[in-house]
Amino acid sequence: MKGKLGYSKSLWKAIVAFGIGLQLCLAGPASAASVTLSWSYNYTVDTPCTSTVTKNCVSGFEYGTTPDSGTTLNKLGTVINPTPATSGPTAVTTTFTQGPPYGSIVYYARTVGLDGNGNTVYSSAALATAVQITPTAPTGLTVVIH
């Protein structure tokens, strides 16, 4: 059977299916959750590392996830000291994209420093409250009615 323009219904269905497939291909991969971790650090006692201070100083922070309340630390990244890292409480923030694993996730942050010999040392991990990470919802959903 042919429509008003002289094309068969099966051809129209094929064209619509192609269009939907093309839309899905052009949509790109789904993005995961955007996560922002924020904490405060007091540089009054612990001096930040600089180009001239390279021992007994704080070089930055490490962050990641922990499946077991801080026993195992799965590093996701690092954050350098804020500029300026002044005396007193200073806000530190990082934002990143988190994909699988999904479910209940506990994030950690810990301070990274250099000891008197210039070796890397770590503080204990500060743990955040568990949050639920899920895949993002699909985008560009369309409906074709025949």
C-alpha positions in Angstrom: 0.0 0.0 0.0 1.3 3.4 -0.9 0.8 6.7 0.9 -0.1 10.2 -0.5 3.5 10.7 -1.7 3.7 7.4 -3.5 6.0 5.6 -1.0 5.1 2.3 0.7 4.5 2.1 4.5 7.4 -0.2 4.9 9.7 2.4 3.3 8.4 5.1 5.7 9.0 2.7 8.7 12.5 2.1 7.5 13.1 5.9 7.1 11.7 6.5 10.7 13.8 3.7 12.1 16.9 5.1 10.4 16.2 8.6 11.8 15.8 7.2 15.3 19.0 5.2 15.0 20.8 8.3 13.7 19.5 10.4 16.7 20.8 7.7 19.1 24.2 7.6 17.5 24.5 11.4 17.5 23.4 11.7 21.1 26.8 10.4 22.3 27.6 8.4 25.3 25.6 8.9 28.5 27.4 10.9 31.1 27.7 9.8 34.7 27.0 11.7 37.9 28.8 14.9 38.5 30.2 14.9 42.1 31.6 17.8 44.1 33.6 17.2 47.2 34.3 20.1 49.5 36.2 20.4 52.8 38.0 22.9 54.9 41.7 22.8 55.8 43.5 24.9 58.4 46.9 26.0 57.2 47.7 27.8 60.5 50.0 24.9 61.8 50.7 23.0 58.6 52.6 25.1 56.0 51.7 24.6 52.4 54.5 23.4 50.1 55.8 26.1 47.7 58.7 26.3 45.3 60.9 27.2 48.3 59.3 25.2 51.0 59.7 21.5 50.0 59.9 19.7 53.3 57.6 19.4 56.3 54.7 20.9 54.3 51.3 20.1 52.9 51.5 19.4 49.1 47.7 18.9 48.6 45.0 16.4 49.0 44.0 12.9 47.7 40.4 11.9 47.2 38.6 8.7 46.3 36.2 6.0 47.4 36.3 3.5 50.2 34.3 0.3 50.3 35.1 -0.5 53.9 35.0 2.7 56.1 38.5 3.8 55.2 40.5 0.6 55.4 40.8 0.3 51.6 41.2 3.6 49.8 40.6 3.7 46.0 42.2 6.9 44.8 40.3 8.9 42.2 42.5 12.0 42.0 44.4 14.8 43.7 43.8 18.4 44.5 46.6 21.0 44.9 46.6 23.5 47.6 44.3 26.5 47.0 45.9 29.8 46.1 46.4 31.4 48.4 46.6 28.8 51.1 46.3 31.2 54.0 46.3 30.7 57.7 43.1 29.6 59.2 40.3 27.5 57.7 40.5 27.5 53.9 37.9 25.9 51.6 39.0 23.2 49.2 36.7 21.9 46.4 37.0 19.4 43.5 34.4 18.3 41.0 34.6 15.2 38.8 32.4 12.7 37.0 31.6 9.4 38.7 30.4 6.4 36.8 30.3 2.8 38.0 30.3 1.3 40.5 26.7 2.3 41.2 25.0 2.1 44.5 26.1 3.3 47.9 29.5 5.1 47.7 31.6 6.6 50.5 34.1 9.2 49.4 37.2 10.1 51.3 39.8 12.9 51.3 43.1 13.0 53.0 46.0 15.4 53.3 49.2 14.7 51.4 52.4 16.2 52.8 56.2 15.9 52.6 58.2 15.0 55.7 61.6 16.3 56.7 63.3 14.1 54.1 60.9 15.1 51.3 59.1 11.8 51.4 55.3 11.7 50.8 53.2 11.2 54.0 49.4 11.0 54.4 46.9 12.0 57.0 44.1 9.6 58.1 41.2 9.8 55.7 38.2 12.0 56.4 35.0 10.1 55.3 31.9 11.6 53.9 28.4 10.2 54.5 27.4 7.5 51.9 25.6 8.7 48.8 23.8 6.8 46.1 25.4 6.9 42.6 23.1 5.9 39.7 23.4 6.1 36.0 22.1 9.3 34.4 18.7 9.2 32.7 18.6 8.9 28.9 18.2 12.1 26.8 16.5 12.8 23.5 13.7 10.4 24.0 11.2 10.6 21.1 8.0 8.9 20.3 6.7 8.0 16.8 3.1 7.2 16.4 2.0 5.2 13.3 
